Amino acid sequence: MSSRLKITATAPLGRREFVSLCGAGLLAPAAARAQGGFSSNPDVVIIGAGAAGIAAAHGLREAGIDYAHIESASRVGGRAHTETHSFGIPHDRGAHWVQNQTRNPYFNRAKASPHRFYKAPEVFDIYTADRPATESETEALWSIWDRVEGAIGKAGRRGRDVSPAEVAPLDGDWARTAHFGIGPWEMGKDMDDFSCTDWWNSADSVDCYCAAGYGTLVTDHARGLPVVLDTPATRIRWGGPGVEVETPRGTLRAKAVIITVSTGVLAAEGITFDPPLPEDKQASFHAIRMGDYNHITLRFSEDIFGMGEDGYVLHQVDESDEAFGALTNASGTGLAYCDVGGRFARDLEKAGPAAARDFVLGKLRDMIGSDVDRYLTGSAVTEWSSDPHVRGCYASAVPGGHPMRKVLRAPVADRIFFAGEACHPDLWATVGGADISGTRTAIAVTRAVSG
Ligand SMILES: Cc1cc2nc3c(=O)[nH]c(=O)nc-3n(C[C@H](O)[C@H](O)[C@H](O)COP(=O)(O)OP(=O)(O)OC[C@H]3O[C@@H](n4cnc5c(N)ncnc54)[C@H](O)[C@@H]3O)c2cc1C
């Protein structure tokens, strides 16, 4: 998810897991107590080891709180996931843009890391369906882009909690491209599917890149933390004092729980609450709804776009609204992150990775010709919407749903706490927002369990 568009437009732990975690450097000595079973009554249970859960764990550890940390997947990092098996080089399957540099704690972590870390350049090449756009066509795109953002911003500023589709102009040859860039490409949602007020209440960003991958920064930050992998929370009982967190490996009893799973998982009732949560809390999981966004990543042996490192490519979007936006030659590796969002992303994910790849390749052949096939050396396609650990990309309010953000992040009964990207007031949808939300929640929980 690139936030640059906004800127540009305004110009019981099993032996196997224990051993593998130690090998990966993910378990601190403190985790040894988890071997053969959980610590039966930690003060706090953290559910989820993405950016928010990792930050919460650091916070509790620094405060000296006894906690257990469980994660349903077999890795930490959640939606910040860098892997090397697809291309033999770092490939971000989730977050890639290190956003909001002045407020994002990962900015300073990245600067202090040994990895190459640099400001994202702001270069775009615009194409029609079958050729590079002319200068006047490109100007037409940025002009309508500004008008569309202006209309959404005006509505948002006035607290009109309506969808951008209701207020944004859709005239001229390039309006659909602007709508695609602001909606599916940035928000992971179509323009009728999110709230102007919510959009207005999101921070603008200057972006950076970490050549080793954003996921690498996040897993680096988890190093030494005791996380029990492959252990989903299935039910939380909170009718009596404290909480009981059920997992397939046994039940953890604690004074409080921090839930960092996505609103996609919560809305799909991936965790059952007994007794059920208050109705407005349940409604918030649906109001702050996940979008859909996938990378269809291609690797080329040559810079076929001719833009150097980290250039953006957009093509003119037609009435089918089937579109992608690309970050090309990422960090000079030849990787092109060709990204789809919104309903089209969901449909393409259902059609399968081969269909996704064919869609992008077909468009690129029309835009830039046969070099696409000659220099293509590999591909990888993400499927975040069907990933049961996440169920979407990142969350934003549905039209009329903006007030539910506050409801989402409010604790229940001073013992069920919520953290994660969707809980941050204005850095939502970002790794930095998830991290800050985790840290703030750890402070609140420390107060609650120490009082
Ligand atoms: C394709 C894509 C591109 C993105 N691009 C960017 C970007 O460029 N920049 C940016 O800043 N952000 C980006 N984001 C958003 C960013 O990745 C997220 O906002 C952030 O990583 C969320 O962190 P989190 O801790 O809130 O949630 P998560 O990372 O989802 O962590 C929650 C964890 O809970 C675990 N879990 C789920 N259910 C259970 C259960 N029942 N029991 C135990 N554990 C459970 C999950 O496995 C997961 O590890 C992108 C996301 C996607 C998907």
The ligand as a Gaussian input file, in Angstrom:
#p B3LYP/6-31G(d) Opt

LIG

0 1
 C       -0.551000      -6.544000       0.917000
 C       -0.369000      -5.564000       2.050000
 C        0.370000      -4.423000       1.845000
 C        0.564000      -3.522000       2.895000
 N        1.366000      -2.432000       2.696000
 C        1.715000      -1.678000       3.766000
 C        2.758000      -0.722000       3.638000
 O        3.348000      -0.578000       2.576000
 N        3.111000       0.006000       4.749000
 C        2.482000      -0.178000       5.959000
 O        2.862000       0.491000       6.937000
 N        1.505000      -1.096000       6.093000
 C        1.115000      -1.854000       5.041000
 N        0.188000      -2.831000       5.183000
 C       -0.548000      -2.925000       6.456000
 C        0.324000      -3.510000       7.567000
 O        0.937000      -4.675000       7.107000
 C       -0.552000      -3.787000       8.775000
 O       -1.234000      -2.590000       9.127000
 C        0.229000      -4.245000      10.011000
 O        1.238000      -5.153000       9.660000
 C       -0.776000      -4.868000      10.977000
 O       -0.135000      -5.301000      12.141000
 P       -1.040000      -5.870000      13.330000
 O       -0.141000      -6.335000      14.391000
 O       -2.102000      -4.906000      13.654000
 O       -1.824000      -7.122000      12.680000
 P       -1.251000      -8.463000      12.073000
 O        0.020000      -8.217000      11.369000
 O       -2.382000      -9.046000      11.289000
 O       -0.965000      -9.354000      13.359000
 C       -1.967000     -10.107000      13.988000
 C       -1.423000     -11.500000      14.254000
 O       -2.428000     -12.267000      14.908000
 C       -2.340000     -13.608000      14.454000
 N       -3.615000     -14.268000      14.731000
 C       -4.758000     -14.243000      14.015000
 N       -5.713000     -14.955000      14.609000
 C       -5.167000     -15.452000      15.754000
 C       -5.660000     -16.265000      16.819000
 N       -6.928000     -16.713000      16.843000
 N       -4.825000     -16.605000      17.832000
 C       -3.529000     -16.176000      17.826000
 N       -3.017000     -15.403000      16.852000
 C       -3.830000     -15.028000      15.837000
 C       -2.020000     -13.461000      12.975000
 O       -1.439000     -14.644000      12.462000
 C       -1.055000     -12.274000      12.990000
 O        0.284000     -12.691000      13.074000
 C       -0.013000      -3.765000       4.158000
 C       -0.764000      -4.925000       4.360000
 C       -0.933000      -5.818000       3.321000
 C       -1.713000      -7.090000       3.578000

